[in-house]
Amino acid sequence: MVASVCVDASVALRLITAPVQDPAHALWDEWERDSARLLAPLLLQYECTSVLYRYRRQGHLSVEACEAALGVILALPLITAADPGLHGLAMAAAARYDLPAAYDAHYVALAERESAQLCTADLRLARRLRDHGVEWVRVPGE
């Protein structure tokens, strides 16, 4: 049982685009069953909006499906962190874990700050963190 989980955009998007058999759904059910505190930086909403728009432009989603998917993302019961202090923590985390950019580091920094598990479907990010000894990262299906 995990008390707090920081969910990144890759997992949130899988919740609305992947079939119900996807491991992300089982994780979400587990977190709800355990009353886990679900966290994300406000960045998640921007990233998901961008990806959904890209799906729409590529013809993978209709306008209506894109709007509905965004509504689901925005309705997820996530505690969103939007405080300015998170940016400095993200920059430090990006440097500490040698990340190529600071976007993903916002999720890492929030998980660290809140002593939460980080859940990501980004295998490169998970591998990079694990290479640095991070044990609190989880990938759906692992």
C-alpha positions in Angstrom: 0.0 0.0 0.0 1.3 3.4 -1.0 0.2 6.6 0.8 0.9 9.1 -2.0 1.5 8.8 -5.7 2.7 11.4 -8.2 1.1 10.6 -11.5 2.7 11.9 -14.7 1.0 12.8 -18.0 2.0 9.5 -19.6 0.0 7.5 -17.1 -3.0 10.0 -17.1 -3.2 9.7 -20.9 -3.1 5.9 -20.7 -6.1 6.1 -18.4 -8.2 7.7 -21.1 -6.7 6.3 -24.3 -5.7 2.7 -23.5 -8.1 -0.2 -23.2 -9.4 -1.1 -19.8 -6.9 -4.1 -19.7 -4.0 -1.7 -19.7 -2.0 -2.0 -16.4 -2.6 1.8 -15.7 -6.2 1.1 -15.0 -5.4 -1.6 -12.5 -3.0 0.7 -10.7 -5.6 3.5 -10.6 -8.1 1.0 -9.1 -5.5 0.0 -6.5 -4.8 3.6 -5.6 -8.6 4.3 -5.2 -9.1 1.2 -3.1 -6.2 2.2 -0.9 -7.3 5.9 -0.7 -3.9 7.0 -1.9 -3.2 10.7 -2.2 -2.9 11.3 -5.9 -0.6 14.2 -6.9 0.6 15.9 -10.0 2.2 19.2 -10.9 -0.1 21.6 -12.9 2.2 20.8 -15.8 0.2 17.5 -16.3 -2.8 19.4 -17.6 -0.7 21.4 -20.1 1.1 18.2 -21.3 -2.1 16.3 -21.7 -3.8 19.1 -23.6 -0.9 19.3 -26.0 -0.8 15.5 -26.6 -4.6 15.4 -27.1 -4.4 18.3 -29.6 -1.6 16.5 -31.4 -3.8 13.3 -31.6 -6.6 15.5 -33.0 -4.4 17.1 -35.7 -3.1 13.7 -36.7 -6.7 12.4 -37.1 -6.5 9.9 -34.2 -9.3 11.7 -32.3 -12.3 13.7 -33.4 -12.8 17.2 -32.0 -15.6 15.8 -29.8 -13.4 12.9 -28.5 -10.5 15.2 -27.9 -12.7 17.6 -25.8 -14.2 14.7 -23.9 -10.8 13.2 -23.2 -9.6 16.6 -21.9 -12.6 16.8 -19.7 -11.8 13.4 -18.2 -8.2 14.5 -17.6 -9.3 17.7 -15.9 -11.7 15.8 -13.7 -9.2 13.3 -12.4 -9.1 13.6 -8.6 -5.5 14.8 -8.5 -4.1 17.3 -6.0 -2.3 19.7 -8.4 0.8 21.5 -7.3 1.3 24.9 -8.9 3.6 26.6 -6.4 6.6 28.5 -7.7 8.9 26.7 -5.4 8.5 23.5 -7.4 10.4 25.0 -10.4 13.6 25.3 -8.4 13.2 21.8 -7.0 12.6 20.6 -10.6 15.8 22.3 -11.9 17.8 20.7 -9.1 16.3 17.3 -9.7 17.0 17.5 -13.4 20.6 18.2 -12.7 20.9 15.5 -9.9 19.4 12.8 -12.2 21.0 14.1 -15.4 17.7 14.5 -17.1 17.7 16.0 -20.6 15.0 18.6 -19.7 13.3 19.9 -16.7 9.7 19.0 -17.7 9.7 15.5 -16.3 11.8 16.8 -13.3 8.7 18.6 -12.0 7.1 15.2 -11.4 10.3 13.9 -9.9 10.6 16.9 -7.6 7.0 16.7 -6.5 7.3 13.0 -5.7 10.5 13.7 -3.7 9.0 16.7 -1.8 5.9 14.8 -0.9 7.6 11.4 -0.2 5.4 9.9 -2.9 5.9 7.1 -5.4 6.3 8.4 -8.9 4.3 6.5 -11.5 5.3 7.0 -15.1 4.9 5.1 -18.3 8.0 6.8 -19.6 10.5 4.0 -19.7 13.5 6.2 -20.4 12.7 8.4 -17.4 12.2 5.4 -15.1 15.4 3.8 -16.3 17.3 7.0 -15.8 16.0 7.4 -12.3 16.7 3.8 -11.4 20.2 4.1 -12.7 20.6 6.8 -10.1 19.3 4.5 -7.3 15.8 5.8 -7.2 13.5 3.1 -5.8 10.3 5.0 -5.6 9.5 5.0 -9.3 6.8 2.7 -10.7 5.9 1.8 -14.2 2.4 0.4 -15.0 2.7 -3.4 -15.6 6.0 -3.8 -13.7 
